[in-house]
Amino acid sequence: MGNPFTEDHEMFRKTVRTFCEKELQPNIDQWEKDEIFPGWVFKRAGELGILGAHYREEHGGAGGDYWFSVAKGEELPRIGGGGVGMGLLVQSDMATPCISDLGTKEQIDEFLKPALRGDRIAALGVSEPNAGSDVAGIQTTAKKVGGDYVINGAKTYITNGTRAGFVTLLVKTDPSAGYGGISIILFPTDTKGFGVSKKLKKIGNHSSDTAELFFEDAKVPTRNLLGEEGKGFYYLMQNFQTERLIAAVSACAGSRLALDQAVAYGRDRTAFGKPIIKREVWQHRLVDRYTELEAAKALAYAAVDDYNREKYVEKSPMLSFDTVRKISMAKLFVGDVADRVMDDCLQFHGGMGYIDETPISRAWRDQRLLRIGGGTSEVMRYLIAKTMGF
């Protein structure tokens, strides 16, 4: 495919890059130590139009296509810490797309528009202590009582969870109905009966907050139901596609950045009388990684192209199996390639790569999440097999 980016896309990319390099990157070391980044980052991203570029104007966005989100995802690795980018992507590409697709005018005004402005932090509440990739195994319930839903249960591994203003929450409204008994509720976190059980410590992405949440007889009005009751599982499967797609795109960009930084290091680092980049064994290995990464990016872009056509041009309410399969393949393949890239880049740095504060050590541990979050690589293989009729 040709270059999908227009002049408008590139102007937007420049805005994101400047934001990342000038306003965020200088603070990343401190935010990694703090294990959280400040709330003004959401607000500033909203002011710059970064969060809503690919949303409709009537929903508070700029009316762009999904290639704007791709440009954003490719620039976020320049922050130098995956946690900040992850928090922003949850806000713009994970907790909110289904609100744009399904929300009433009132829900869009109350939840989506403030999120795209950065005024209200969003979280996506799916995983539970006993249900991760097995979404149908969730136990959090929402029982209709009069004009309210009474919610009980717990969620875990929730990015932005310690300070979210609302949670796009997956619940069981009919525990006896299997997949057909799951719904999505927009849950304000100032609701009585809600709380943060604990903030979780992670291997990587230290600058983002990740939490375990609890719901104890927490009442929200039935008007907060997103879409139709009982269709939440199917809505979520569509919503997952944006999460997987932007994660794959961003990982490709982060991997390329790590490779380029490794080459620069290899030109300066001398061992046994010459720069290590001149060692044939490393030349060959890095060439292999660059080649694999080009293939991974091509697959991710092909998936974006299909998604963008169906969602933004044809305005299809549901993605085709072909597109879902391609997105799953992209996430699977990029995850494997990115792990090899990061591992080789760390090895190339030798002892320096194993020092905690070096950029490659941070990128190495942050990257590992891609094969877990948004559906594990094992689940991706299962989904791909299903779409192929196996």
Protein Blocks (a to p, Z undefined) as FASTA:
>chain_A
ZZfbdfklmmmmmmmmmmmmmmmmmmmmmmmmnopacfklmmmmmmnommmmmgcfklop
noiafklmmmmmmmmmmnopaklmmmmmmmmmmmmmmmmmmmcfklmmmmmmmmmnopac
cdddfbdfklcklmmlpcbdcddehjbccdedddehiehklmpfbdcddddfblknojml
cccddddfkbghiacfbacddfblmlpccdddddehiacdfklpghjehilmmmmmmmmm
mmmmmmmmmmmmmmmmmmmmmmmmmmmpcgehiafklpmklmmmmmmmmmmmmmmmmmmm
mmmmmmmmmmmmnopabdcfklmmmmmmmmmmmmmmmmmmmmmmmmmnmmmlmpmklmkl
mmmmmmmmmmmggpafklmmmmmmmmnoZZ
